[in-house]
């Protein structure tokens, strides 16, 4: 009975198109990532691209087949909800990354695009230190998610 149930569940998963998120290949042999110093997403992008194993991340733009330019990346924090007594109950964290892809000649392969991610973070005055740690963790998660989305979009780019 358990085997039949397992087979039926697997059949449903296959029929709906479910598949595990695997590595994504980028249509470039080499890429350079251009961004302002200290942008956390650069580390995530490099790690994700290098883990794919097919594309080299180079330190110089003149040697790269394509350049991924991070034109803007910022995280903001806004009050999302307030209690009846006027205290903050939740914050919204928003991470927004603008990027474009250019080839070795400086021609645009993919125009400027924006990835926007948001997370809602409950807040309690009594747990300020814990909430700071949670905020750092959510920000780190957003950097990873944004890098993954950019890589997914990069995989669809057509080299010229």
N, C-alpha and C positions, 0 to 999 in steps of 0.2 A: 504494500500500500504506500509506504514512504517513497519507494522508487518511482512509482507511477506519479505521485504528487510532485516529486522533484523534476521528472521529465516534463510534466505539464507546465510547471513554473518556468523552466528553461525555454520551453517552446514559446511561451508568452513573451519572454524577454527578447528572444531572437525575432519574433514576429513584429514587435513594436519598434525594432531598430536599435535597441539598447546595445551599446558597446562601451568598454572601459576606455577612459581617456588615456591614450598612449602618447608616444612622442610624435611630434609634428615635424615634417621636413620643410625646410625653407628652400625656395628655388634659386638660391645664390650659393656659390662655393665659398665666398668670404663676405663678411659684413663688418662695418665699423659703426659703433654706437657713439653718437655725438650728443652730449648733454652738459648742463651746468655741473660743476664740481659738486660732489656729495649727494647726488640724486640717488636715493635708495633703489629706485626701479632699475637703474643700470646694472647693479649687481645681480638682480633677479633675472633680467634679460640675458645677461652673459651666461649665467648658470643654466638657464633653460635652453638657450641655443647650443651651448657646448654639450649638454646632455643628449641633444638630438644626434650628435656624432657626425653629422654630414656637412655642417657649415662651420668655418673657422671665424672666430671673433678676433679681428685685428686691432692693433694699437694705432695704426696710421690710416687715415682715410684714402691717401693716394694709392695704397696697395689693395684696397677693397673693391669688390665688384659692385657693392651697394653700400649706402650709408643710411642708417636709421637715425634721423634727427629728432630728439626729444625737444620740442620747442617750448613746452611749458609743462610743469608738473607741480601740483600743489595740493596740500591737504588742508581742509578747513573744518572747523568745529562750530556748530550752531546749536542753540537751544531748540529742542524739538518739542518738549512739553513741560508744563509747569503744574505744580500741585495747587490745591485750593488756597494754601497759605502763601503762595508766591515763590515756592522753592523749586529749583530745577529738578525734574524727575528723569528726563532723558535728553541726551545730546545726539545730534546727527553728525557723523563724520563723513565727509565727502572728499574723495580723491579724484582729481581730474588730470588727465595726461593728454597733451596734444603732441602729435608726431607726424612725420612724413618720411617718405623713402625717396632717395635720389640715387641715380646711377653714377658711375665714375666720371661722366662728362658733366654732371650737375643737372641733368634733366630729371624731371619729376616722374618717378615710376608710380607712386601712389600719392595723391594729394593729402593735404593736412586733414587728419582725422582726430577725433577725440574719444577717449575712453573715460567714462564717468562711473564711479562706484560709490555706493553709500552704505553705511552701516548705522544702525540705531544702537546706542549704548545707554542702558539704564544707569542712573546716578543716585548715590546715597551719600549724604554728608559724612556719615560715620565711617565710610569706607574709601576715603579719598586716595590713600596710597594704593589700595587694591585696584581702584578704578583707573589710576594712572598706568598701572601695569596692563590692565585690560585694554586701555586705549592704545598702548604701544603694540600689543598683540594684534588688535584689529587693524592697525595701520600696516603692520607687517603682512598680514593676510591680504589686505587690499593691494599692496605692492606686488605680491605673487599673482593675484588674480588679474591685475592690469597687465603684467608681463605676459601671462598666458593668453589673454585676449589679443594683445598686440602680435604675439607669435602666430596665433591662429589667422589673423588678418594678413600677416606677412606671407604665410604659406599660400595665400590666394593671389599674391602679387605676380604680375607677369613681367619678367625681365625684358628689356628692349634690345 
